[in-house]
Amino acid sequence: SGVEPIFGVCFVRKNILDNDELVEVNPCFESIAKQEGFYSEDLIKRIAAAGSLKDFPEVPDRIKRLFVCAHDITPEWHVRMQAAFQEYTHNAVSKTVNFPKTATKEDVRKVYMLAYQLGCKGVTIYRDGSRDAQVLNKMPEKPDKTAQKPQPKIRERKSRPRVLKGRTIKVETGCGTLYVTINEDESGFFELFNTMGKAGGCAASQSEAIGRLVSLAWRSGIPTEEIVKQLSGISCHKQVGVGKNKVSSCADAIARAIKEYTDLAWKRPEEMPFFMRGACIVCGGQLEPEGGCFVCRSCGYSDCS
C-alpha cells in the first residue's frame, strides 16, 4: 500500500491506546545484529535515541546500507522514490517525506514543486515535532543524574488593583447562557469571571474554576493566545450551534469570548459601536471619539492621557 522506508531500527510509539509507550526494535535488524555479534542492549538504546545507524562504528557499513531510515533520506530522494513508482501506478502512491524539526517553509515548497514536476499525483510531508502528540518518536536520552537540575523560574504574580475596567460577553452554551466578564489593567488582560445564567451545579462550578485559572495565568504572564489554544475545541455532550458557530463546551465558549474581546480590543476607538464606548471614569459623562482617543466634554478627561 506504500513505499515507505522504515522509520527507524528502534523507536518509541507514544500517544496510543491508553497513552502507553511501546518500544519497537526492527526484528530483522535485531536478528542480523545478533548473528554478526554486535548486538547489545546499550547499542539499541543509543541507536533509538539517535534515530539512525550512520554514526555507530559498531555497525558494519554493509548493514547500514540495508537499514536506511526515514530521516537518513533527503526530502528530494523521498520524492524521487515516490515518482519512480508513480510512473507505473494508476493510483496515487502512499509516501511521506520526513522532515527534521529544522525544516523551513522553503524546504516544504521545494518538495511540493518537485513532486509536481515529476508527475506525482500527491505528496505528504511531516516535520518532526510539529504536533504535540506524535506517535513515532526517537527514544529520549536519559538525563545526566550528575548534572545539577535547573531551578524553575517563578514569575511574580501581579496584585489586583481596587478598580479595573472590562466588558461582559454573552455566549450561548449547551448548559445555558454564559456571561464572560474580562477585566484588564494598564498592561492588558488581568482577570476573568464566568456566570452561568440561572444554572448551577457542575457547569457553574467548572466555569468558575476555569475563570480562576485563566485569571491566574494572565497574572503570571501567560500569553492570551496560549490560553485560547488550550480551551478551544474541548467537547462535551451538550453542544449548540452548527459550523463555525458551533460551541462544543463551556470551555470552548470561554475561548470564543476571549477571542471576541481580543478582536474588539484591536479596533480603533472610532470604529467601536456607540454602546461600547462607555462612560467617563472621572465624572460619568459620555465619552466621544476624537483623534483616535475617547474624550469627555464635561470634565476634559481623555483615555490617551
N, C-alpha and C positions, 0 to 999 in steps of 0.2 A: 504493500500500500504506500510505500515511500522509499526514499533513497537516502536516509539519514545515516551519518556516521554515528558511532557510539558517543554518548555524552561524555563518558569517562570510564576508565577501567575500574574506578572505585568512586562512589559518590553517595550523597545522603538525600533521601526523599523526605521532604518536610511537608507540613500542612495538608496531610491526607488523613482519611478516616477520622479518628478522634485526636487529630493533631499529633499523631505518632511520628517518630523519626526512624526511618529504616535505612540502614547502611547496606549498600549493594556492591558486590565485587563481581566483575565480569567472570563467569565460570571458565571460559576458555583461557583468559589471561592467568587466572589462578592455577589452572591445570598445567599450563606451559611453564609458569614460574617455578612450580614445584618440580617439574621434570628437569628443568635446566639448572635447578639448585640455587636460585637467587631469591626464592620466596622467604619472606619474614613478615610477622605482624607489624613490626615497626616500619618496614618499607611500604606496606599497604597504607598505613595511616599517613605517611608523608606524601605518598602519591595522591591520596584522596584530598589532602589539604592543598596540593599544588594544582590538581586538576589535569595533569599532563605527565607523560613519561619523559619528555625531552631533556629534562635537567637531572636525570638519575643515571650516573655512570654504571650502577649495578646492573641495569637492564641492557642487554646487548642491542646494538643498532638494528639488527635484522628483526628483533622482536618489536622494537619501537615502530618500525615501518608497518608492521601488521596491525598495530593498535593506535592508529592516528585518531585523536579525539576531536570533538566538535570545535573546541577553541584552539586547536592546533592549525586549523584550516583557515586561510584568509577568506574574507567575505567574497572576493572575486571568484575564488575557486569553488566556494559553495554554489554560487550561481552557475558557473560553467558546468559543474557536475549535473545540476538540475537540467540545464539546457541540452546536455548530451542525451539524457533520457527523454526529454520532451520531444526531440526530433522524431522519435519513433513511437510516440504515445498520443492517442487522440484525446484522452482526458488530461486534466491538469496533473502535474506531478507534485506529490506532497514533499515539501522540502523547507527546512528552516535555516536561515542564515543566522548563526550565533555571533552576536557582537559582545565585546568586553564592556565593562562599565564605563570605560573612557570613550566609547563611540560618540561621534558628533552627528548633527543633522546632515552635514555634508557627506559623511560616510554612508548614511542611510540613503540619501539621494542617489549616490553613485550606484548602489546596489539595485535600486528600482529601475534606473535608466539602463543598466547593463542587462537586467532581466528582460526589459522591453526590446532592446536591440538584438538579443539572442533568440527571441521568439518564445520565451516562457509565457504560459497562459496565466500565471500568477506567481507571487513570491511572498514569503512570510519572513519577517525579521523578528529577533528577540534580543534585547540588550540586557545583559546580566544585571540583576539587581533593580530592574525597572518597576517591579511590583513588590508591595510589602510582603505578600505571601507567595513565595516562589517554591515550586515543587522540587526541581532538581538543583542541588547545591553542592559546592565543594564542602568537604568536611572542615569545620572551623578548627584552627590550630589551638592547642591548649595554651592558656596564658602562662607566662613565666611566673611561677609562685614566688621567686626570689625578688621580683620587681615590686616596688612599692606601689600600692594601689592609689590611683589618683583620688583625691577627696572631692566629693560632689560640690559643685558650685551652687551656693544658696543665694537666691535673689532676696533682697529686702523688699517685702510687700508694702505697698503704699497704704497709708491710713486713710480712712474715709473723711472727707470734708463734711461740714454740717449741712451745706446746701449743694446740690448737684442739679443739673438740667438734663432733660431727656425727652423721650417720646414713648408712647404706648402703641403697639401694633396689634390689631385683632386678626387672629388666624383660626379658621375652622379646622377641627381635627375629628377623628373618629370617636373621640371621647367627649367631645363638646367644644364650645368656644374657648379658645386660649388667648389670654391677653398678655403679651410680652412687653415688659417695660425695660427700656435700655437707658441708663444714665451715663453721662460722661463728664470728665473733668477737663482741665485745660489741655491735657496731653492726649486725650482720646477716650475710648470706651473704658468704663470703670466698673459697672455692676449691672446685673440683670435679674429681674423679678418675673415670675410666671404666676398668673392667676387663672385657675381653671373654672371659669363661669360659676355655675351652681353645683358642679360636680365635686365630689370629694374622693376619699379613699386613695387607692394606689395611683391613679392618674395624677391627682393633685400633689400627692407627696413626692412622686417621682419627678414631676415638673419642677417642684420647689428644689429638689436635690440637684437637678441639672442646673438651675439658676445659680445655686450657691457655688457649684463647681466652676461654672463659666465665670462668675464674678472673681473667684479665687485665681483663675487662670489669667484674667485681664490684669488683676493687681500684681501678678507675678511676672508680667511681661510676655505672656504667650501671645503670638500673633493671632489676630481675629480669623484670618483665612484658615489657620490650622484648626481652630475650634469648629468653624463651619464644615470643614472637610470631615472631621470626626463624627459630627452629628448628622450630616446629610445622608439620606438613603436608608437609615435604620428603619426596619419594618416591624409592624405588629399586625394582629388580626383585624384591627379596626382601622380602616383606611377610607379616605374620602377623595373625591375628585378623580379626574382621568387625565392621561397625557402629562403635559408639562405642569398642569395644575394639581396633580396628584400629591396628596400629603399622606405619607406612609406611616407616620407615627408622631407622637408629641415631640420627640427629639428632632425629627425632620422638620416639624413646624417651627421649632425654635431656631433651627439653622436658617430657614427661609426668612424669618422675621429679622434676624441679624443681617442677612444679605440685603434685604429690602432697606433696612436702616442705613447700611453702608452705602447703597446706591443713592439714597436720598442725600446723605451727607456730602457726596461728591458734587452735587448740583450747586450751581451758583445761586446765591440768595435770591436774585430777581427771578429765577426760574422756578422757585418753590411755590406751591399752591398758597393762596392767601391764608387759609386756615392754619397752615403750619408755621407761620411766621411768629406767632406767639405774642406775648405782651412784654413790655419793658420790665426788666428785673429790678429797676430802681423805683419807678413811680406807678407801674402797672398800665401805662398808656400804650396806645397802639404803635407797633413798630412798622416802619416803612422802608422799602429798599432805596438806597442812594449810593451810587459809586461803588457797587459791589458789597455794601455793608447794610445792616439794618440800623436805623436811627430813630430816636423818639423825639417827636416835635414838641412834646410837653416839657421835658427836662433836659434835652440835649444829649442823652445817652447814645453811644454808638458801640456796637458789638465788635468793632475793629480797633477800639482804643482801650 
